[in-house]
Amino acid sequence: MNTNNELKTKHQQMLELLDEIAHTGKSLGIILQDTEDEQVDGRTVKVNGKRLVNFTSCSYLGLELDPRLIAGTIDATTRFGTQFASSRSYLSITLYKEVEELLAQIFKMPVALSQTTSLGHISNIPILVGDNDAVIMDISVHATVQEAVSLLVERGIHIERVRHNRMDLLEERIVELSKKYEKIWYMADGVYSMFGDAAPLDKLKDLLDDNEQFYLYIDDAHGMSWAGENGAGYVYSKLSYHPKMYFTTSLAKGFGASGGVLAFPEKSSFHRVHDYGRTFIFSTQLSPPILGAIRASAKLHLSNDITLYQAQLMERILYFNETAKTLGVPLHSDTDTPVRFVALGKPQVGYNMVTRLMNDGIYTSLCVYPSVSYNNTGIRIALTRHHTIEDIHNLLTAIARHLPEVLVECGSSMKEINRYFKL
């Protein structure tokens, strides 16, 4: 058994490692930077005096600059002010009712609008999961879901993890846990935020249909807007409705606004979360400017424009995947999502590559420990409608050009990358 001193030492070692990673990233100008733009165009940013094509924005459809969303923000601010500082358990500002009704039209289910998806999970999960239920989390499910699930520990809820997207292992655990527990909840992402791969929704539907006690709680934050009818998301493009699926998503990415959506297949859970979920009671509500942007974006999603924007982004995604394959750029997955991950392996390879790309006028997200395993360092690339085909071509040709030199300088190889990532 570890003593308190040994535990403290491990904790201190962890902090020192994180200090080193943060210091290295900051000193190289890779992380924790500030933009210097007086006005943004969605495509580029100015950092440390240099203009860079930005591949780190999760505003996949580029709606943050849409004139309709901006006008909606201005109108709501003019009429309702900058904030309405009341708990929703007492008063919700006028816009909320209309906004939630518009969102319900998109998702075709009752919808509760939370301040963020993270806070939504904190209200949702403790109410949905019963005392005699069990929870299985995909090991890669978003950290905010994992944090909300940790609230169940004090109630003695059985919690375990399963290897990423391993439906065979999940099915084994469902069968075993069903002997003892009332409901078996599986927590997963629709599109995984780091590597950009997707949940196997066809297999999950089969498990839902074949196992009476199995329930799905899925977060489609990175699938929102760019896929699905009315931009309802990647999950809805594959599995539009199931009576045992509880759905969450974010309005802070492809949707172009802010806030979190909690959608329910039945009304009793909706009322419980909406009426007395802990963050609905103890946190203030979304501000009028944000509600104005949500309303405008929801109307856009319910129009024909959304299909045009989806097609424009998909053209970029397909070009990226095809060009990466042609150039031999090592992608973690070839899923057709706007989140792309270039596998690099050792942290030193990542630092070297990202620095070279910045010198070429390209800004990307370096993913290092602890956001990924130590030797699973890579570049997370977010594609948006703001990017041109030329931007994507320049990015991939730069990576392909630099990679052989970077690997030699860092004492690594493609064989090592393939081994680390099991490509």
TACOR-V672493 format. One record per backbone hydrogen bond with DSSP energy under -0.5 kcal/mol. NH is the residue of the N-H (numbers start at 0). CO is the residue of the C=O. Records with the same first field share a line. If there is no record, write none. Layout:
NH = CO ; CO
//
This chain:
6 = 2
7 = 3
8 = 4
9 = 5
10 = 6
11 = 7
12 = 8
13 = 9
14 = 10
15 = 11
16 = 12
17 = 13
18 = 14
19 = 15
20 = 16
21 = 17
22 = 18
23 = 19
24 = 20
25 = 21
26 = 22
27 = 23
28 = 25
29 = 24
30 = 24
35 = 45
40 = 43
44 = 51
46 = 44 ; 49
49 = 46
51 = 44 ; 49
52 = 360
53 = 42
54 = 52 ; 362
59 = 57
61 = 58
64 = 61
65 = 62
68 = 65
69 = 65
70 = 66
71 = 67
72 = 68
73 = 69
74 = 70
75 = 71
76 = 72
77 = 73
78 = 74
79 = 75
80 = 76
85 = 83
87 = 279 ; 282
88 = 279
89 = 86
90 = 86
95 = 92
96 = 93
97 = 93
98 = 94
99 = 95
100 = 96
101 = 97
102 = 98
103 = 99
104 = 100
105 = 101
106 = 102
107 = 103
108 = 103
109 = 263
111 = 261
113 = 111 ; 259
119 = 115
120 = 116
121 = 117
122 = 118
123 = 119
124 = 120
126 = 122 ; 123
127 = 123
128 = 124
129 = 127
132 = 129
133 = 182
134 = 157
135 = 184
136 = 159
137 = 186
138 = 161
140 = 137
144 = 141
145 = 141
146 = 142
147 = 143
148 = 144
149 = 145
150 = 147
151 = 148
152 = 149
154 = 151
155 = 152
156 = 151
157 = 132
159 = 134
161 = 136
165 = 162
166 = 164
169 = 165
170 = 166
171 = 167
172 = 168
173 = 169
174 = 170
175 = 171
176 = 172
177 = 173
178 = 175
179 = 176
180 = 176
181 = 131
183 = 212
184 = 133 ; 182
185 = 214
186 = 135 ; 184
187 = 185 ; 216
189 = 218
191 = 196
195 = 191
198 = 189
200 = 198
203 = 199
204 = 200
205 = 201
206 = 202
207 = 203
208 = 204
209 = 205
210 = 206
211 = 209
213 = 210
214 = 183
215 = 243
216 = 185
217 = 215 ; 245
218 = 187
219 = 217 ; 247
221 = 190
222 = 219
223 = 219 ; 220
224 = 230
225 = 223
226 = 222
230 = 227
231 = 228
232 = 226
236 = 232
237 = 233 ; 234
238 = 234
244 = 241
245 = 215 ; 243
246 = 244 ; 262
247 = 217
248 = 260
250 = 258
255 = 252
256 = 250
259 = 113
260 = 248
261 = 111
262 = 246 ; 260
263 = 109
269 = 265
270 = 266
271 = 267
272 = 268
273 = 269
274 = 270
275 = 271
276 = 272
279 = 276
280 = 276
281 = 277
282 = 278
284 = 83 ; 85
290 = 286
291 = 287
292 = 288
293 = 289
294 = 290
295 = 291
296 = 292
297 = 293
298 = 294
299 = 295
300 = 296
301 = 297
302 = 299
305 = 299 ; 302
306 = 303
307 = 303
308 = 304
309 = 305
310 = 306
311 = 307
312 = 308
313 = 309
314 = 310
315 = 311
316 = 312
317 = 313
318 = 314
319 = 315
320 = 316
321 = 317
322 = 318
323 = 319
324 = 320
325 = 321
326 = 322
327 = 323 ; 324
328 = 323
330 = 328
331 = 340
336 = 334
339 = 337 ; 380
341 = 378
342 = 329 ; 340
343 = 376
344 = 376
345 = 343
348 = 345
349 = 345
350 = 346
351 = 347
352 = 348
353 = 349
354 = 350
355 = 351
356 = 352
357 = 353
358 = 354
359 = 355
360 = 357
361 = 356
362 = 52
363 = 361
364 = 379
365 = 363
366 = 364 ; 377
367 = 365
370 = 367
371 = 367
375 = 372
376 = 344
377 = 366
378 = 341
379 = 364 ; 377
380 = 339 ; 378
381 = 54 ; 379
382 = 337 ; 380
384 = 59
386 = 383
391 = 387
392 = 388
393 = 389
394 = 390
395 = 391
396 = 392
397 = 393
398 = 394
399 = 395
400 = 396
401 = 397
402 = 398
403 = 399
405 = 401
406 = 402
407 = 403
408 = 404
409 = 405
410 = 407
411 = 406
416 = 412
417 = 413
418 = 414
419 = 415
420 = 416
421 = 417
422 = 417
//
